[in-house]
Amino acid sequence: MHSRSVTIASLAAAIAVLTLGAAPPGGPAPLPERMADTGGGSQLVTAQAAGTGSTTGTLTWWDRRGGRWVAAGSAAARFGAKGLADGGSRKQGTYTTPTGLYGLPYAFGTEPAPAGTTAAYRRVHQDSWWCQDNDSRSYNRWTEPRPADCRAAESEHLVSYATQYAHAFVIAYNYDRPVRGRGAGIFLHVNGRGATAGCVSVPADAMRRILRWAEPGRRPHIAIGTASGATAITRY
């Protein structure tokens, strides 16, 4: 199993510079510059909560330009109804958002991709499902149609979430080599009525902006963490 460690230190200190994209004289460096690992690309999304029990926070997307990280945009974010949990030990069904550094392999939606989107984008159809059945060979995968070994009661019928999945990005949590029981179907998507079941969500306009901003050739990643001191995060 491949692992990657990243430290997100003092996230709260970065809030004051998120909209400017650069630190004021004598202030802290932009958040990505204080991280041990940003995924190796030149685009990064940071999702920051005040603490592990928080259900809200801030999401910021960053570009690396001229050797520096510059904030391209930010929005209010929502997290799991039970807060956040370490991605390496999180349990499925706990309503927690996994902390860690993850890829964003492709986007999807019940609506067409916003104009200008260059990320791979998959339209949701009536027979589109995300399998969350631990006993299925399709665990933590998009399936069309739903396979016989993936129970509907243990899966998400994507078309049923027209608001939340109008536009979304797959977060590659427990994705490359899925561990049964650790969790499935973690996305960056449009806000619903409140906290999520474990995903990260933002307002609809912000989600459209993120899709237009993301460029696959720049290897965007998402880092999810807290503001309560330095947090060591492992990617699986």
N, C-alpha and C positions, 0 to 999 in steps of 0.2 A: 504494500500500500504506500503510495507516494504521500508525503506530508510536507507541509510548508509552514514555518512559524513566522508570525508577524506581531509586532508590538504596536498598539495604539495607545500613545501616552498623552494624558491630560487633554482629552478631547474637548472638554468644556472650555479650555483656554482658547480654542480656535474659533469659537462662535463669533467673537467680535470681528474676525477678519474674513468670514466666509463670503460676505457679499462683496468685499473688495478684492479678494483673491490673493492678497499679499499682506504680509505683516507690516504694521506701522513701525517706524523707527524705534528700536529698543524693545519691540513686542515679540511674541512667539513666532516662530516660522510657521508657514502654512501647514496644516495638519498632515498632508501626505509626506512632507519633508521630515516629519518627526516619526514616521513609521519605519520599521525595520524592513518591510517588504510591501510593495504596492502591486505585485503581480507581474512586473516586468514590462508592462506596456506604457503608453503615454496618455491613457485615459483611466480615470478611477472614480468610482462612486463611493462616498462614505455615508453610512447610516449610523447616527449617534443618538444614544439614549442616555439619560442622566444616570441611570443605574439599572441593575438587572431586573428590578421590579417595575420599571417604567413601561408604559404602553404608548408613549409618544416621544418624539424627538425631532431631529433635523437630518434631512438628506441633502447632500451636496455633491455635485458632479464637477470633476476637475480635469483640466488639460495640462499636459507638461509642455511648456513652450520656452525655448531658449535656456534649458537647464533648470527651469523653475516650474512649480505647480501653481496654476492660476484657477480660481473658482470660475466655472462657466455658468453656474446657476445653483439655486437651493430652494427647498420647499419643506414645509412641515411634513413629518412622517409619522406613521402609526406602526406599532409592533404587535406582537402576540398579546392576547388577553391576559396571559400569565407572565408577561415580561420576556426576558431574554435568558438563554441558557447556553453553556459552552457547546459548540457544535460537535465536539468529539464525544460527548457523553449524553447529549440530548435524547429523550425518549419520544417516540411517536405518540401523538394524541395528547400531549401536555400543553398545547396552546402557547408554546414558547417559540420565540424567534431565535434561530441558531446564530451565535456569534462566530466570526471567522472571516477569512478572505476567500472569495469564490469567483469563478468565472461567470460570464453571462453568455452562454452558448448560442441562444437564439431568442427571438421575440415571437409573440403570438397575439391573437386577438379575435374577438367576435366581430370587430369592425376592421375595415381595410387599414393598412399601414398608413400613418401620416405621410403626406408628401415630403420627400427628401430623406425618408428612411433608407439606410443602406445595410442595416443589419438583416440577417436572414429572418424572414417573417413568415409565420405559419397561420393561416386562417382557421378559425374554429368552425367545425361543422356539426351537424346533428349527431354524428356518431363519433365525435372526438371525446376521449376520456383520458384522465391522468390516473394510472393505476397505483393505488396505495395499499394493495393487498399483499401482505407479507408472504403469503403462500404462492404468489404468482411469479412466473418467469419474467413478467413485464413490470415488476415492482419498480416504482419511481420512474416510469416512462410514459410518454404520450402513446396512446394506442388508438387506431382506427381500423376496424371497430373494436370494441372491448372484447378481449379474448375470453374463452370459456373458463380459464382458470383464474380470472380476475373478477371477483365478486363486485357487483354494482354498489352494494352497501359499504364496500371498503375502497371506493374510488370516487373521483370527482368527475361528474358529467359537465365538461367545461362550458357547454352552451347554456347551462342553467345559471351561470354567473355573468349575465350580459353586462352588468355595470362594472363589476370588479375586473373582469377579463376583457373589457372593451379593447384595452391595450395592456400588454404585460411583457416582462422579461423573465425567462427561466433563470433562477439562481442555482448554480451547479452545486448545491448542498447535497451530500450523500449521493452523488450522481455518477461519477466515473466508475466506482466499484461499490455499489450500494450495500450498506450493512442493514440487514433486516431488523426492523424495530426501531431504527434510529430516526426515521422520518422521511416523508416524501411530499412532493408537491409544494416546494418553497419557491415563491415567485416575488418579483417586484411588480406591483399592479396598482390599479386605480382604487381609491378609497371606497369602502362600503359604508355601512352605517356606523361602525365603531372600530374597536381594536380587531386585529386579524386572528386567524387560527394558528399563526406562526410565520406568516409572510411579512413583507415590508410593503406598505402602501402609501401612496401620495395622491394629491388631487389630480383630476383628469388632465388638466392643462400641463401640469408638470410632467406627467407620464408621456404625453405627446412630445414635449420638448426633449426629454431624455432620449426618446427613440430617434428623433431627428439629429441629435448630437452624437450618439454612439457610432463609432466607425470600427468595424471588425478588424481592419488592418492595424489598428492602434491598441488592440488587445485590452479592451475595458474589463475591469474587475469591480466587484463590490466588496467593501470592508464593513462589517457590522460589528459594533462595539459599544462600550459604555464610557461615560465621562468620569467614572470613579477611579481615577489613578491609572497606572499602566496595566494593561491586560495582555497577557500572552495568549495568542490565538493560533490554533493549528488547523491547517486545511487538510482534508482527507480526499 
